[in-house]
Amino acid sequence: MKVLYEPETFSIQDYGGVSRYFYELIHHAGPGLTCDLPVVLSNNLYLRDREHTRHRQFLPGLPVRGRWRVMQYFNRRAARRAIARQDYDVLHPTGNDQAYFLDIMGDKPLVITIHDMISTLFSEYFQSRGPELGLLAARAARIITVSEHTRADVLRLLPVRPERVVVVHHGHVVHHSSSQVPVAAPDDYLLFTGTRRDYKNFGCLVKAFGLLHQQYPGLHLMCAGGGPFSEAELVMLREAGVAKRTHQLGYLTDDQLNQLYHRARAFVFPSLYEGFGFPILEAFGQQCPVVLSNASCFPEIAQDAAQYFDPYDADDLREQLDRVLCDRALRHTLVNRALTRVRDFTWERAAAQTRQVYEEARQDALVLTPETQLFS
């Protein structure tokens, strides 16, 4: 069986969860499954020196958006040619914001992955989304979601049949840091990773840290990724009295991020919504105690291997952090449960389950129009 991956995400992501997901699916495809990723130009870190794709890095002195546009142009042209040749069994686009290929697919089955419904549920924080996701969902023979929670959102927000929506959890590879360059960090810190957009609920963490800092004056808060603090964030940190104890780090390699997880007193994920919450597994793999909001998919993914708090209650977060910081037995229990839980998530399993989805889509072997897939 041959799967063609439309390459949009590898045009616009140098690194990140979505491109990592598709790279891992391709890398763990297994015998009997051929993967074609028609990438001509890409700066994606996961594709460097990999045999499954032939591409050139594109690093001229153009602004980032200009580079994306050039890479999109050449990669879409290559994808159109590959799709038009019809030399594949299943098409799986790497993004859901483009539907330019639907008119040249013929009757080939389409599989899409919906990682989350954040832009719909939190539309006030995003630009208005076009109709592409709805068009792709209506045409898809199968829709993969990365958690049961996301599946429920998809069924609630998109008119698709339940039997065509399948959950395949992400995998995770436990890495042991081999970096010769340690990350400069204080001895005693909490860790927050990723962007700090509104639904990420960073403000709740800042308030809780301000309260906690009175009890633990030597404690710091390390923020990995997400770009420099905005002026509004700096004001918030100063008002909480923790501006000098809160630090933002730029891009980190996987090894460097693993170091931060491994040395942190706790990893805190206060988000109001995530499709899966991949940093949870990263923290689990590095034996870092995890404190999560009791929202969206978090209880599904972490189960009893994390400490939970109400994401709208900074004092509850402060209380749970205090418990983790002062209770060695609790930390030991959380870490042991996490090491057991993380073994449930492997890319080999995710790739095998995804292959089964491809097989089912191919067996359907019919064109699903919006009218045939929408509820009557």
Residue pairs with C-beta under 8 A, 6 or more apart in sequence:
1 32
1 33
1 34
1 89
1 90
1 355
1 358
1 359
1 362
2 33
2 34
2 35
2 36
2 87
2 88
2 89
2 90
3 29
3 33
3 34
3 35
3 36
3 88
3 89
3 90
3 91
3 92
3 358
4 36
4 38
4 82
4 83
4 88
4 90
4 91
4 92
5 22
5 26
5 35
5 36
5 37
5 38
5 92
5 93
5 94
6 79
6 83
6 91
6 92
6 93
6 94
6 95
6 98
6 101
7 37
7 38
7 39
7 42
7 75
7 78
7 79
7 94
8 72
8 75
8 76
8 93
8 94
8 95
8 97
8 98
9 18
9 19
9 22
9 94
9 95
10 19
10 22
10 37
10 39
10 42
10 44
10 47
10 75
10 94
11 39
11 41
11 42
11 68
11 71
11 72
11 75
11 76
12 68
12 71
12 72
12 95
13 19
13 44
14 43
14 44
14 45
15 44
15 45
15 46
17 115
17 278
18 94
18 95
18 115
19 44
19 46
19 94
20 46
21 113
21 115
21 146
21 170
22 37
22 94
23 44
23 46
23 47
23 50
24 171
24 347
24 350
24 351
25 35
25 347
25 350
25 351
25 354
26 35
26 37
26 52
27 50
27 52
27 347
28 171
28 347
28 348
28 350
28 351
29 35
29 351
29 355
30 351
30 352
30 355
33 355
33 358
35 52
36 82
36 88
37 52
37 53
38 75
38 78
38 79
38 81
38 82
39 47
39 53
39 54
39 55
39 75
39 78
40 55
40 56
40 71
40 74
40 75
40 77
40 78
41 55
41 56
41 57
41 58
41 70
41 71
41 74
41 75
42 55
42 57
42 58
42 71
42 75
43 57
43 58
43 59
43 67
43 71
47 53
47 55
48 57
58 67
58 70
58 71
60 67
62 70
76 98
76 100
79 101
80 100
80 101
80 104
82 88
83 91
83 101
83 104
83 105
84 104
86 106
86 108
88 108
89 108
89 109
89 358
89 362
90 108
90 109
90 110
90 111
90 358
90 361
90 362
91 101
91 105
91 108
91 109
91 110
91 111
92 110
92 111
92 112
92 113
92 358
93 101
93 110
93 112
93 136
96 112
96 113
96 114
96 132
96 133
96 136
97 129
97 130
97 132
97 133
98 132
99 131
99 132
99 135
99 136
102 110
102 135
102 136
102 139
107 365
107 366
107 367
109 141
109 142
109 361
109 362
109 364
109 365
110 136
110 139
110 140
110 141
110 361
111 140
111 141
111 142
111 143
111 144
111 357
111 358
111 361
112 136
112 137
112 140
112 143
112 144
113 143
113 144
113 145
113 146
114 133
114 137
114 143
114 144
114 145
114 146
114 150
114 154
114 275
115 145
115 146
115 150
115 275
115 276
116 146
116 150
116 153
116 273
116 274
116 275
116 276
117 150
117 153
117 154
117 157
117 275
118 126
118 199
118 273
118 274
118 275
119 126
119 129
120 129
120 157
121 153
121 157
121 273
122 198
122 199
122 272
122 273
123 129
124 198
125 197
125 198
125 199
133 158
134 158
135 370
137 143
137 154
137 158
137 160
137 373
138 159
138 160
138 368
138 369
138 370
138 373
138 374
139 368
139 369
139 370
139 373
140 160
140 164
140 368
140 373
141 164
141 360
141 361
141 364
141 366
141 368
142 164
142 165
142 166
142 357
142 358
142 360
142 361
143 154
143 160
143 164
143 165
143 166
144 166
144 167
144 168
144 354
144 357
145 151
145 154
145 165
145 166
145 167
145 168
145 275
146 167
146 168
146 169
146 170
146 275
146 276
147 167
147 169
147 275
147 276
147 297
147 300
147 301
148 167
148 297
148 300
149 275
149 296
149 297
149 300
150 167
150 275
150 276
150 297
151 165
151 166
151 167
154 160
154 165
155 162
155 165
159 373
159 374
159 375
160 373
160 374
161 373
161 375
164 373
166 353
166 357
168 350
168 353
168 354
168 357
169 276
169 301
169 344
169 345
169 349
169 350
170 276
170 278
170 281
170 345
170 347
170 350
171 345
171 346
171 347
171 348
171 349
171 350
171 351
172 278
172 281
172 282
172 284
172 285
172 342
172 345
172 346
172 347
173 285
173 346
173 347
174 285
174 286
174 342
175 254
175 255
175 258
175 285
176 258
177 255
177 256
177 258
177 259
177 262
178 255
179 253
179 255
179 256
179 259
181 256
182 259
183 249
183 252
183 256
183 259
183 260
185 220
185 222
185 247
185 259
185 260
185 263
186 220
186 222
188 216
188 218
188 219
188 220
188 265
189 219
189 220
189 221
189 222
189 263
189 264
189 265
190 209
190 219
190 220
190 221
190 222
190 264
190 265
190 266
190 267
190 268
190 321
191 222
191 224
191 260
191 261
191 264
191 266
191 267
191 268
191 283
191 288
192 202
192 205
192 221
192 222
192 223
192 224
192 267
192 268
192 269
192 270
193 223
193 224
193 225
193 226
193 257
193 267
193 279
193 282
194 200
194 224
194 225
194 226
194 279
195 225
195 226
195 227
196 202
196 223
196 226
196 233
199 271
199 272
199 273
200 270
200 271
200 272
201 270
201 271
201 272
201 293
201 311
202 233
202 270
203 236
204 270
204 311
204 312
204 313
204 314
204 317
205 221
205 268
205 270
205 314
205 317
206 221
206 233
206 236
206 237
206 240
206 242
206 246
207 240
207 314
208 314
208 315
208 317
208 318
208 321
209 219
209 221
209 240
209 242
209 245
209 246
210 239
210 240
210 241
210 242
211 314
211 315
211 318
212 219
212 318
212 321
212 322
212 325
213 219
213 240
213 241
213 242
213 245
215 322
216 325
219 245
219 265
219 325
220 245
220 246
220 247
221 242
221 245
221 246
221 247
222 247
222 249
222 260
222 264
223 229
223 246
223 247
223 248
223 249
224 249
224 252
224 257
224 260
225 249
225 250
225 251
225 252
226 248
227 248
228 248
229 237
229 246
229 248
234 243
237 243
237 246
249 260
252 260
257 282
258 282
258 285
258 286
261 267
261 282
261 283
261 285
261 286
261 288
262 286
262 287
262 288
264 283
264 288
265 289
265 324
265 325
266 288
266 289
266 290
266 291
266 321
266 324
266 325
267 279
267 283
267 288
267 289
267 290
267 291
268 291
268 317
268 321
269 277
269 279
269 280
269 290
269 291
269 292
269 293
269 298
270 293
270 309
270 311
270 317
271 277
271 293
271 295
271 296
271 311
272 293
272 295
272 296
272 311
273 295
273 296
274 296
274 297
274 298
275 296
275 297
276 297
276 301
277 292
277 296
277 297
277 298
277 301
277 302
280 290
280 292
280 298
280 301
280 302
280 306
281 301
281 342
281 345
283 289
283 290
283 338
284 290
284 302
284 305
284 338
284 339
284 341
284 342
285 342
287 335
287 338
287 339
288 335
289 307
289 324
289 330
289 331
289 334
289 335
289 338
290 302
290 305
290 306
290 307
290 334
290 338
291 306
291 307
291 308
291 309
291 317
291 320
291 321
291 324
292 298
292 299
292 302
292 306
292 307
292 308
292 309
293 308
293 309
293 310
293 311
294 308
294 309
294 310
294 311
295 311
298 306
298 308
299 308
302 338
302 341
303 337
303 341
304 337
305 334
305 337
305 338
305 340
305 341
306 334
306 338
307 320
307 323
307 324
307 330
307 334
308 320
309 316
309 317
309 319
309 320
310 316
310 317
311 317
323 330
324 330
324 331
324 334
